[in-house]
Amino acid sequence: MEPFFIEYRDPMFGIILLFTFVFIIAFVNYWWGVFKSKEEKQSIEQFIKRFEITTDEDGYKKLLEDFAVPTESLGLLAHSYTKSGDFEKAIGVYLLALKRVKNREEKQYILTELGTTYFKAGFLRRASEVFLEALRLYPRNKTALKYLTVSYEKLKEFDRSLEALDALEEMGADVEAQKAYVKAKGILADKSLTNEVKLAALRELKEKFALAQRMVFEFWLKYDLPIDWEEVGTFEVMKIVDLLWYLDPYLVRPEAVTAPLARAVFKARGYAITSDACEVFELEVLGKLQEAGYKNAGLSFSYFCDACKQTFPVHFYRCPSCHALGSVNIEPIITKERLETHLPF
């Protein structure tokens, strides 16, 4: 065979041979594309069947099908339903749009929006399945990966959440704090670990995730462990100011409290403790009122997200709206106390 190609010097033969190879490669590539497209279409159809729900209020879907509404319009309509909180209709419209689209990019976009809608509606398992389908079409879908990490985190599947975070890290995202937080939640959820092991692991995570300080303090309170006031002196006290304010009096040892801001909190509560001038206006005002003998003022707290600028009535580690991690700011608010509930030492 080798001498045949070496001795045969006719250039036309070489050209014919080249075009033959090109034709074979193009032919195989074309039919492979047809096969993959058919396989993908069947996969999407099976996927839709798994999620499609028929109800008595499905008349709007038949109307949209009969009038052949363009896919772009369906996407806008579904988005408006999501914004208004009508998740069931939004999901139905997204599934209808998914039946029509043929372009792979459009499919992964609709799947991502569908997964986001399931996530907002609270169907975390379905959301994770939809995001995985979107990632199957386009593995570098950052939005799907971000929501997938949070979905697994809320489902307490921390190992899977870490795997998704690893994928985000490979794409250049800074996920060090998120990985530390997910690991911390996994440690706290592990019933086989002792309190001492859990506490030690939380302390190790403080360098990577600032709010781990608060997690340590909450751990002491949850398991009725003695508070290490010397360690509290190393904390960023404004991250736990609400916990200090509502702390049961019997847990406070004024002589052991060294952090200036913590002392200002307890002085504002009316405890027999001295403190220097405080940079937090609300605490300074309440401290002065206590010195003047006025006992009917107190504090309430609101929790502000630095990322989306929304305010919430309870503390969060991950924002309930934009899902940013560690974006909470605690804002003290001076209020009028109806009853004197906190007695000084």
C-alpha positions in Angstrom: 0.0 0.0 0.0 2.8 2.4 0.9 4.7 2.0 -2.5 1.4 2.8 -4.2 1.2 6.3 -2.7 4.9 7.0 -3.0 5.3 6.0 -6.7 1.9 7.4 -7.9 2.7 11.0 -8.8 -0.4 12.1 -10.7 -1.6 15.4 -9.0 -5.2 14.8 -10.0 -5.2 11.7 -7.9 -4.1 13.6 -4.9 -6.8 16.3 -5.5 -9.5 13.6 -5.9 -8.3 11.9 -2.7 -8.4 15.2 -0.8 -11.9 16.0 -1.9 -13.0 12.4 -1.0 -11.7 12.8 2.5 -13.3 16.2 2.9 -16.6 14.8 1.6 -16.5 11.9 4.0 -15.7 14.1 7.0 -18.5 16.6 6.0 -21.0 13.8 5.4 -20.2 12.2 8.8 -20.3 15.6 10.5 -23.6 16.5 9.0 -25.4 13.3 10.0 -23.8 13.4 13.4 -25.2 16.9 13.8 -28.6 15.6 12.7 -28.4 12.7 15.1 -27.4 15.0 18.0 -30.1 17.5 17.1 -32.8 14.8 17.1 -31.4 13.4 20.4 -31.5 16.8 21.9 -35.0 17.4 20.7 -36.2 14.1 22.2 -34.4 15.0 25.5 -36.2 18.4 25.7 -39.6 16.8 24.9 -39.1 14.2 27.7 -37.9 17.0 30.0 -41.0 19.1 29.3 -43.3 16.1 29.9 -41.7 15.7 33.4 -42.5 19.3 34.4 -45.7 20.0 32.5 -48.8 20.3 34.7 -52.3 20.4 33.3 -54.9 22.5 35.3 -58.3 23.9 34.7 -56.8 27.4 34.1 -54.6 26.4 31.1 -56.8 28.2 28.6 -54.2 31.0 28.2 -51.7 28.4 26.9 -54.0 27.1 24.2 -54.7 30.7 23.2 -50.9 31.4 22.9 -50.5 28.2 20.9 -53.4 29.0 18.5 -52.1 32.5 17.8 -48.5 31.3 17.3 -47.1 34.0 19.6 -43.4 34.5 18.8 -40.9 33.0 21.2 -39.5 36.4 22.1 -42.9 37.6 23.2 -43.4 34.4 25.2 -40.2 35.1 27.1 -41.3 38.7 27.9 -44.8 37.4 29.0 -43.3 34.8 31.2 -40.9 37.3 32.7 -43.8 39.6 33.5 -45.7 36.8 35.2 -42.6 36.1 37.3 -42.3 39.7 38.3 -45.9 39.8 39.5 -45.5 36.6 41.5 -47.7 34.4 39.2 -45.1 31.6 39.0 -47.5 28.9 37.8 -48.4 30.8 34.6 -44.7 31.9 34.1 -43.6 28.3 34.2 -46.4 27.3 31.8 -45.3 30.0 29.3 -41.6 29.1 29.6 -42.4 25.4 28.9 -44.4 26.4 25.9 -41.5 28.6 24.6 -39.2 25.6 25.2 -41.2 23.5 22.8 -40.7 26.0 20.0 -37.1 27.1 20.2 -34.6 25.3 18.1 -31.5 27.3 18.7 -29.3 25.9 21.5 -28.5 29.3 23.0 -32.2 30.2 23.2 -32.9 26.8 24.8 -30.3 27.3 27.5 -31.5 30.8 28.1 -35.1 29.7 28.6 -34.0 26.8 30.8 -32.1 29.2 32.9 -35.1 31.5 33.3 -37.3 28.5 34.0 -35.0 27.3 36.7 -34.9 30.8 38.2 -38.7 30.9 38.3 -38.8 27.5 40.0 -36.2 28.8 42.5 -38.2 31.9 43.3 -41.4 29.8 43.7 -39.6 27.6 46.3 -39.4 24.4 44.2 -35.7 23.9 44.8 -35.5 20.3 43.6 -37.1 21.1 40.3 -35.0 24.2 40.0 -31.8 22.2 40.4 -32.9 19.7 37.8 -33.7 22.5 35.3 -30.3 24.2 35.9 -28.6 20.9 35.3 -30.4 20.6 32.0 -29.3 24.1 31.1 -25.7 23.2 32.0 -25.9 20.1 29.8 -26.5 22.4 26.8 -23.9 25.1 27.9 -21.6 24.0 30.7 -20.2 27.6 31.2 -23.6 29.0 32.2 -22.6 31.1 35.3 -26.1 32.1 36.2 -27.3 28.5 36.3 -24.2 27.5 38.3 -24.8 30.3 40.9 -28.4 29.4 41.4 -27.5 25.7 41.5 -25.1 26.3 44.4 -27.7 28.1 46.4 -30.4 25.5 45.5 -28.2 22.6 46.8 -27.2 24.7 49.8 -30.9 25.2 50.8 -31.5 21.5 50.1 -28.7 20.8 52.6 -26.8 18.9 49.9 -23.5 20.7 50.7 -21.2 18.4 48.8 -23.0 19.1 45.6 -23.0 22.8 46.3 -19.3 22.7 46.7 -18.9 20.9 43.4 -20.9 23.6 41.7 -18.7 26.2 43.4 -15.6 24.4 42.1 -17.0 24.8 38.6 -17.5 28.5 39.1 -14.0 28.8 40.5 -12.6 27.2 37.3 -14.3 30.0 35.4 -12.5 32.7 37.4 -15.2 33.5 40.0 -14.1 34.4 43.5 -15.9 31.8 45.6 -13.6 31.4 48.6 -16.0 33.0 51.1 -19.0 30.9 49.7 -17.0 27.7 49.9 -16.1 28.5 53.5 -19.7 29.3 54.4 -21.1 26.1 52.8 -18.4 24.0 54.6 -19.4 25.7 57.8 -23.1 24.8 57.2 -22.1 21.2 56.4 -20.1 20.9 59.6 -23.0 22.3 61.7 -25.4 19.9 60.0 -23.2 16.8 60.7 -24.7 15.1 63.7 -21.7 12.8 64.0 -19.4 15.7 65.1 -19.1 16.9 68.7 -19.8 20.5 69.7 -16.0 21.0 70.3 -15.1 19.8 66.8 -17.8 22.0 65.3 -16.7 25.1 67.2 -13.1 24.5 66.3 -14.0 24.3 62.6 -16.1 27.5 62.8 -13.1 29.3 64.4 -10.9 28.2 61.5 -13.4 29.6 59.0 -13.4 33.1 60.5 -10.5 34.3 58.4 -12.3 33.4 55.1 -15.8 34.4 56.1 -16.3 37.4 58.4 -19.7 36.4 59.5 -18.3 33.2 60.9 -17.8 35.3 64.0 -21.6 35.6 64.4 -21.9 31.9 63.7 -19.6 31.2 66.6 -21.6 33.4 68.9 -24.9 31.9 67.8 -23.3 28.4 68.4 -22.6 29.4 72.0 -26.1 30.5 72.6 -27.8 27.6 70.8 -25.9 24.9 72.8 -25.9 26.9 76.1 -22.1 27.1 76.1 -20.1 29.7 78.1 -19.4 32.8 76.1 -15.7 33.5 75.7 -15.7 37.3 76.2 -12.0 37.5 75.4 -12.7 36.0 72.0 -15.6 38.4 71.6 -13.1 41.2 72.0 -11.6 40.1 68.6 -14.9 40.2 66.8 -16.3 43.0 64.7 -19.0 43.8 67.3 -21.4 45.5 64.9 -21.9 42.0 63.2 -23.4 40.7 66.5 -24.8 44.0 68.0 -28.4 42.7 67.9 -27.4 39.4 69.6 -25.6 41.4 72.4 -28.6 43.7 72.8 -31.1 40.8 73.3 -28.7 38.7 75.3 -30.1 37.4 78.6 -28.7 39.4 81.5 -27.5 36.3 83.4 -25.1 35.6 80.5 -23.3 38.9 80.8 -20.3 39.4 83.1 -19.5 43.1 82.9 -16.0 42.6 84.3 -15.2 40.1 81.5 -16.4 42.3 78.6 -13.4 44.0 77.0 -14.6 45.1 73.6 -15.4 48.9 73.8 -18.5 48.6 71.5 -19.8 45.6 73.5 -19.5 47.7 76.7 -21.4 50.5 75.0 -24.2 48.1 74.1 -24.5 46.9 77.7 -24.3 50.5 79.0 -27.2 51.4 76.6 -29.1 48.5 78.1 -28.8 50.0 81.5 -26.3 47.6 83.0 -23.8 48.8 85.6 -20.9 49.1 83.3 -18.8 52.0 82.1 -17.7 52.8 78.5 -16.0 55.4 76.6 -17.7 57.6 74.0 -19.2 55.4 71.3 -19.0 56.1 67.6 -22.4 54.4 67.0 -24.9 57.3 67.4 -27.8 55.2 68.7 -25.8 53.5 71.4 -24.2 56.8 72.5 -27.7 58.4 72.8 -29.1 55.5 74.8 -26.1 55.5 77.1 -26.6 59.2 77.8 -30.3 58.6 78.4 -29.4 55.8 80.9 -27.0 58.2 82.7 -29.9 60.7 82.9 -32.2 58.1 84.4 -34.5 57.8 81.4 -35.3 54.1 81.0 -38.1 54.0 78.4 -35.9 54.0 75.3 -34.6 50.9 73.5 -33.4 49.5 70.2 -34.8 47.6 67.3 -32.8 46.4 64.3 -33.3 46.3 60.6 -31.0 44.4 58.2 -29.9 46.1 55.0 -28.3 44.3 52.0 -25.4 46.1 50.5 -25.8 44.4 47.2 -29.5 44.9 46.3 -30.2 47.8 48.8 -33.3 46.0 50.3 -34.1 46.0 54.0 -35.4 43.0 55.9 -36.8 42.5 59.5 -34.5 39.5 60.3 -30.8 38.8 60.0 -29.6 36.8 57.0 -26.2 35.4 55.9 -27.4 35.2 52.3 -29.7 37.9 51.1 -33.3 36.6 50.6 -33.7 38.8 47.5 -30.4 38.8 45.5 -28.8 35.8 47.3 -25.5 37.8 47.9 -23.5 36.2 50.7 -22.3 38.3 53.7 -23.9 41.5 52.4 -25.9 42.3 55.5 -25.5 45.5 57.5 -27.2 45.8 60.9 -28.9 49.1 61.4 -29.9 50.0 65.0 -33.1 52.1 65.4 -34.0 53.9 68.7 -37.5 53.0 69.8 -39.8 53.8 72.7 -40.0 50.9 75.3 -43.5 50.2 76.5 -42.4 48.2 79.4 -39.1 48.1 81.2 -38.0 44.6 80.4 -34.2 44.9 81.1 -33.1 45.5 84.6 -29.6 46.9 85.4 -27.2 44.8 87.5 
